[in-house]
Amino acid sequence: MLTPLQVGQFRAMGFLNIEGCLSPADVARFEAAYNRLIAEAEPYDYFEDNIGEPSRGTLHHGTAESDDDFASFIEHDNIIAAQRDIFGRPCLFQGGSVWLNMSDTPWHSDVLGSVDRDPDFFQIKMAIYLDELDADSGSLNVIPGSHFPAFGQALLDECGYKEGGARPRLHLESPPGAVSVVNRPGDVVLFDTRVWHSAFHREDGRRTAFLQYVPDPGDSTQRRQQVREWFKSSPYTNRLVETAGPLRKEIISRMHELGIP
C-alpha cells in the first residue's frame, strides 16, 4: 500500500499522514462507533490533575474494542498493510482507545528511545481524527527525527524533565523544527511512539481514536522477550475472539505462540 518514499519518510521522520486511507463510508461507520463509545467514556483529566488546573472535560474510553464496528478497523486492509510495509513483517495489535480531548497535550514521548534497544523494533500508534485539524485547531505536532535515541535523549537533557520521575516531558512550547500534521477525516496518521509530540487545545475538543501495533518478533529471543514486556495482557476480549475473522484468528494464534497472556 505504501510507496518506498512513504516508508522512508516514516523511518526518517517518525511519522506519516496517509491521506484518504479510509473511505467516506468507513469514516461514517467509524464516527458512529466513536459516538457510542464516547457516550460511555470516563473523565480523564490527567494533565489538569498534574498541574493543578480545573477539569476541561476530557473523556477517555480505554477498551474501545468492545464495539464491534470499532473493532473491525483493527484489521482494516489499508491499516494493516501500512503497518506491515513499515515494519517489513506481520504486526500484532496492542490496543485501542477513543478520546474527546479538551486539554492541551504537552510535548512528550510515549516511550523514550534507548540506544540499548533494537533500533528497528518499535511500536506504531495510529491516530484517526474525526475533525479537520491544522496548527490552529488541535492537529498533532511532532519533532521530526526525535524517535532516534540520541536526538530524543538530547531533547530531554537540554529542555526536558521526567514527570513524576517517569514520563518524558519538554518545557518548550515551540521546539525548533517542530511541524503540525494537517489532516482531514479519512486520513490516518501513524507515528513511532518514541517520537516527541504534542497537540494543543481545540475549542470543541479533539475527537480522536488510537490503535497501536507492534511488529512480530520472528525467531529473535530478544525481540520475543521485548514483545512480552510490551503486553500487560492480551487486547483480545472474549467478544473479539468470538467475532474473529481469518486475520484476527491468525494474530491471536500467533500471540498465544509468543506467550502473551
LINBEL-V103084 format. One record per residue. N is the residue number from 0. PHI is phi in whole degrees, 0 to 359 (* if undefined). PSI is psi in degrees with one decimal (none if undefined). D_CENTER is the distance of its C-alpha to the mean C-alpha in whole Angstrom. Layout:
# LINBEL-V103084
n->N phi->PHI psi->PSI d_center->D_CENTER
n->N phi->PHI psi->PSI d_center->D_CENTER
This chain:
# LINBEL-V103084
n->0 phi->* psi->-47.5 d_center->19
n->1 phi->277 psi->147.7 d_center->18
n->2 phi->279 psi->160.7 d_center->21
n->3 phi->303 psi->-33.6 d_center->22
n->4 phi->295 psi->-42.0 d_center->21
n->5 phi->295 psi->-42.3 d_center->18
n->6 phi->297 psi->-42.1 d_center->17
n->7 phi->298 psi->-40.2 d_center->19
n->8 phi->298 psi->-46.0 d_center->17
n->9 phi->299 psi->-46.2 d_center->14
n->10 phi->292 psi->-33.3 d_center->16
n->11 phi->278 psi->-36.7 d_center->18
n->12 phi->253 psi->-20.2 d_center->15
n->13 phi->91 psi->6.0 d_center->12
n->14 phi->203 psi->163.1 d_center->10
n->15 phi->201 psi->133.5 d_center->12
n->16 phi->258 psi->116.9 d_center->13
n->17 phi->267 psi->101.4 d_center->14
n->18 phi->289 psi->134.6 d_center->17
n->19 phi->65 psi->27.7 d_center->18
n->20 phi->296 psi->-35.3 d_center->16
n->21 phi->251 psi->140.2 d_center->17
n->22 phi->286 psi->163.1 d_center->20
n->23 phi->305 psi->-38.5 d_center->22
n->24 phi->295 psi->-40.2 d_center->23
n->25 phi->301 psi->-46.5 d_center->19
n->26 phi->298 psi->-43.0 d_center->18
n->27 phi->297 psi->-42.4 d_center->21
n->28 phi->292 psi->-39.2 d_center->20
n->29 phi->293 psi->-41.1 d_center->16
n->30 phi->296 psi->-39.8 d_center->18
n->31 phi->297 psi->-41.8 d_center->20
n->32 phi->295 psi->-42.8 d_center->18
n->33 phi->303 psi->-46.3 d_center->16
n->34 phi->298 psi->-39.1 d_center->20
n->35 phi->296 psi->-43.4 d_center->21
n->36 phi->289 psi->-43.4 d_center->18
n->37 phi->291 psi->-23.2 d_center->18
n->38 phi->294 psi->-23.0 d_center->22
n->39 phi->246 psi->15.6 d_center->21
n->40 phi->285 psi->157.4 d_center->19
n->41 phi->262 psi->151.8 d_center->19
n->42 phi->300 psi->142.6 d_center->20
n->43 phi->217 psi->92.6 d_center->17
n->44 phi->252 psi->46.2 d_center->19
n->45 phi->307 psi->-51.6 d_center->17
n->46 phi->291 psi->-41.8 d_center->18
n->47 phi->296 psi->-42.6 d_center->21
n->48 phi->300 psi->-34.7 d_center->23
n->49 phi->274 psi->-13.6 d_center->22
n->50 phi->242 psi->8.7 d_center->24
n->51 phi->73 psi->26.6 d_center->26
n->52 phi->258 psi->157.4 d_center->26
n->53 phi->297 psi->154.7 d_center->27
n->54 phi->299 psi->141.1 d_center->24
n->55 phi->259 psi->-4.5 d_center->22
n->56 phi->95 psi->20.7 d_center->21
n->57 phi->297 psi->138.7 d_center->18
n->58 phi->240 psi->148.2 d_center->17
n->59 phi->214 psi->134.1 d_center->14
n->60 phi->238 psi->113.9 d_center->14
n->61 phi->266 psi->-1.6 d_center->13
n->62 phi->234 psi->55.4 d_center->14
n->63 phi->298 psi->-20.9 d_center->13
n->64 phi->295 psi->-9.9 d_center->15
n->65 phi->292 psi->-18.5 d_center->18
n->66 phi->267 psi->124.8 d_center->19
n->67 phi->300 psi->-41.2 d_center->20
n->68 phi->293 psi->-42.3 d_center->19
n->69 phi->300 psi->-45.9 d_center->15
n->70 phi->299 psi->-29.5 d_center->15
n->71 phi->295 psi->-21.3 d_center->17
n->72 phi->281 psi->-12.5 d_center->14
n->73 phi->302 psi->-38.9 d_center->13
n->74 phi->250 psi->24.7 d_center->15
n->75 phi->305 psi->133.8 d_center->16
n->76 phi->307 psi->-48.6 d_center->18
n->77 phi->292 psi->-35.6 d_center->16
n->78 phi->291 psi->-47.2 d_center->12
n->79 phi->295 psi->-41.5 d_center->14
n->80 phi->299 psi->-39.9 d_center->16
n->81 phi->296 psi->-43.7 d_center->14
n->82 phi->299 psi->-46.2 d_center->12
n->83 phi->294 psi->-36.6 d_center->15
n->84 phi->296 psi->-39.9 d_center->17
n->85 phi->284 psi->-46.3 d_center->14
n->86 phi->289 psi->-28.4 d_center->15
n->87 phi->74 psi->21.3 d_center->18
n->88 phi->194 psi->168.4 d_center->19
n->89 phi->300 psi->160.9 d_center->17
n->90 phi->238 psi->164.4 d_center->14
n->91 phi->238 psi->138.8 d_center->13
n->92 phi->278 psi->133.6 d_center->11
n->93 phi->252 psi->-25.3 d_center->10
n->94 phi->159 psi->164.1 d_center->9
n->95 phi->220 psi->158.1 d_center->8
n->96 phi->204 psi->158.0 d_center->9
n->97 phi->234 psi->150.5 d_center->11
n->98 phi->223 psi->144.0 d_center->12
n->99 phi->246 psi->96.2 d_center->15
n->100 phi->264 psi->112.6 d_center->15
n->101 phi->263 psi->-3.1 d_center->18
n->102 phi->261 psi->162.6 d_center->17
n->103 phi->286 psi->131.5 d_center->17
n->104 phi->259 psi->110.3 d_center->14
n->105 phi->290 psi->167.2 d_center->16
n->106 phi->299 psi->127.1 d_center->15
n->107 phi->202 psi->167.6 d_center->13
n->108 phi->239 psi->132.0 d_center->11
n->109 phi->297 psi->-40.8 d_center->9
n->110 phi->211 psi->113.4 d_center->12
n->111 phi->293 psi->133.6 d_center->14
n->112 phi->297 psi->152.1 d_center->16
n->113 phi->230 psi->135.2 d_center->19
n->114 phi->294 psi->-16.6 d_center->22
n->115 phi->276 psi->-11.6 d_center->23
n->116 phi->267 psi->158.2 d_center->20
n->117 phi->298 psi->114.3 d_center->20
n->118 phi->294 psi->-19.6 d_center->18
n->119 phi->261 psi->11.9 d_center->17
n->120 phi->236 psi->104.7 d_center->15
n->121 phi->212 psi->173.7 d_center->12
n->122 phi->254 psi->145.9 d_center->8
n->123 phi->245 psi->128.3 d_center->6
n->124 phi->257 psi->131.3 d_center->2
n->125 phi->247 psi->123.6 d_center->4
n->126 phi->251 psi->131.1 d_center->6
n->127 phi->246 psi->119.2 d_center->9
n->128 phi->254 psi->136.9 d_center->12
n->129 phi->261 psi->9.5 d_center->15
n->130 phi->227 psi->155.0 d_center->17
n->131 phi->286 psi->125.5 d_center->18
n->132 phi->233 psi->142.9 d_center->17
n->133 phi->219 psi->-170.2 d_center->18
n->134 phi->300 psi->-26.2 d_center->19
n->135 phi->261 psi->2.6 d_center->21
n->136 phi->220 psi->36.3 d_center->19
n->137 phi->91 psi->18.2 d_center->16
n->138 phi->292 psi->160.7 d_center->14
n->139 phi->294 psi->132.7 d_center->11
n->140 phi->250 psi->139.8 d_center->13
n->141 phi->224 psi->156.7 d_center->13
n->142 phi->255 psi->101.4 d_center->16
n->143 phi->305 psi->136.3 d_center->16
n->144 phi->83 psi->-3.5 d_center->17
n->145 phi->283 psi->-1.4 d_center->16
n->146 phi->281 psi->-14.4 d_center->14
n->147 phi->287 psi->128.7 d_center->17
n->148 phi->307 psi->-42.2 d_center->19
n->149 phi->296 psi->-42.2 d_center->22
n->150 phi->289 psi->-45.6 d_center->20
n->151 phi->300 psi->-41.5 d_center->18
n->152 phi->291 psi->-38.3 d_center->21
n->153 phi->298 psi->-40.4 d_center->23
n->154 phi->299 psi->-43.0 d_center->21
n->155 phi->295 psi->-44.1 d_center->21
n->156 phi->294 psi->-39.5 d_center->25
n->157 phi->274 psi->-33.8 d_center->26
n->158 phi->213 psi->31.6 d_center->24
n->159 phi->222 psi->-174.2 d_center->22
n->160 phi->199 psi->169.7 d_center->22
n->161 phi->249 psi->111.0 d_center->20
n->162 phi->296 psi->124.2 d_center->20
n->163 phi->64 psi->19.0 d_center->22
n->164 phi->79 psi->5.9 d_center->23
n->165 phi->227 psi->-54.3 d_center->19
n->166 phi->274 psi->120.2 d_center->16
n->167 phi->291 psi->128.5 d_center->16
n->168 phi->227 psi->158.5 d_center->17
n->169 phi->246 psi->144.8 d_center->19
n->170 phi->284 psi->-25.2 d_center->22
n->171 phi->288 psi->143.4 d_center->22
n->172 phi->270 psi->-33.7 d_center->21
n->173 phi->228 psi->78.8 d_center->22
n->174 phi->297 psi->145.0 d_center->21
n->175 phi->299 psi->135.9 d_center->23
n->176 phi->87 psi->-4.5 d_center->21
n->177 phi->292 psi->147.4 d_center->18
n->178 phi->229 psi->154.1 d_center->17
n->179 phi->257 psi->135.9 d_center->16
n->180 phi->265 psi->95.0 d_center->14
n->181 phi->291 psi->133.6 d_center->16
n->182 phi->211 psi->161.3 d_center->15
n->183 phi->235 psi->159.4 d_center->17
n->184 phi->306 psi->132.8 d_center->17
n->185 phi->107 psi->-24.1 d_center->16
n->186 phi->282 psi->153.1 d_center->14
n->187 phi->232 psi->127.2 d_center->10
n->188 phi->255 psi->124.0 d_center->9
n->189 phi->251 psi->138.5 d_center->7
n->190 phi->215 psi->147.2 d_center->7
n->191 phi->292 psi->129.9 d_center->8
n->192 phi->295 psi->-11.4 d_center->7
n->193 phi->278 psi->-16.5 d_center->10
n->194 phi->288 psi->143.0 d_center->11
n->195 phi->285 psi->129.8 d_center->12
n->196 phi->211 psi->166.0 d_center->11
n->197 phi->203 psi->173.2 d_center->12
n->198 phi->204 psi->132.3 d_center->13
n->199 phi->259 psi->170.3 d_center->17
n->200 phi->302 psi->137.8 d_center->19
n->201 phi->237 psi->133.1 d_center->19
n->202 phi->309 psi->-46.8 d_center->23
n->203 phi->266 psi->6.1 d_center->22
n->204 phi->89 psi->158.8 d_center->18
n->205 phi->259 psi->114.3 d_center->15
n->206 phi->273 psi->106.0 d_center->14
n->207 phi->226 psi->145.8 d_center->10
n->208 phi->229 psi->146.0 d_center->8
n->209 phi->236 psi->140.5 d_center->5
n->210 phi->234 psi->137.2 d_center->6
n->211 phi->238 psi->139.2 d_center->5
n->212 phi->229 psi->152.8 d_center->8
n->213 phi->231 psi->155.4 d_center->11
n->214 phi->282 psi->150.4 d_center->14
n->215 phi->296 psi->133.0 d_center->17
n->216 phi->282 psi->-7.1 d_center->19
n->217 phi->64 psi->-139.9 d_center->22
n->218 phi->264 psi->0.8 d_center->26
n->219 phi->289 psi->121.9 d_center->25
n->220 phi->297 psi->-41.0 d_center->26
n->221 phi->296 psi->-45.1 d_center->23
n->222 phi->291 psi->-36.4 d_center->20
n->223 phi->299 psi->-43.1 d_center->21
n->224 phi->296 psi->-40.4 d_center->22
n->225 phi->297 psi->-42.2 d_center->18
n->226 phi->299 psi->-43.2 d_center->16
n->227 phi->297 psi->-33.7 d_center->19
n->228 phi->290 psi->-31.4 d_center->18
n->229 phi->290 psi->-29.6 d_center->14
n->230 phi->261 psi->111.0 d_center->15
n->231 phi->287 psi->-33.0 d_center->17
n->232 phi->200 psi->167.4 d_center->18
n->233 phi->287 psi->138.1 d_center->17
n->234 phi->283 psi->-5.1 d_center->15
n->235 phi->270 psi->100.4 d_center->18
n->236 phi->288 psi->171.1 d_center->20
n->237 phi->303 psi->-38.8 d_center->23
n->238 phi->297 psi->-42.7 d_center->23
n->239 phi->295 psi->-35.3 d_center->20
n->240 phi->291 psi->-43.1 d_center->23
n->241 phi->297 psi->-34.3 d_center->25
n->242 phi->261 psi->12.3 d_center->24
n->243 phi->293 psi->134.1 d_center->22
n->244 phi->270 psi->-174.1 d_center->23
n->245 phi->303 psi->-44.7 d_center->24
n->246 phi->291 psi->-42.7 d_center->21
n->247 phi->297 psi->-40.8 d_center->19
n->248 phi->299 psi->-39.8 d_center->23
n->249 phi->297 psi->-44.1 d_center->22
n->250 phi->293 psi->-42.8 d_center->19
n->251 phi->298 psi->-42.9 d_center->20
n->252 phi->299 psi->-41.4 d_center->23
n->253 phi->295 psi->-39.2 d_center->22
n->254 phi->295 psi->-36.7 d_center->20
n->255 phi->296 psi->-40.7 d_center->23
n->256 phi->300 psi->-35.4 d_center->25
n->257 phi->278 psi->-5.3 d_center->23
n->258 phi->81 psi->24.6 d_center->23
n->259 phi->278 psi->125.3 d_center->20
n->260 phi->293 psi->none d_center->22
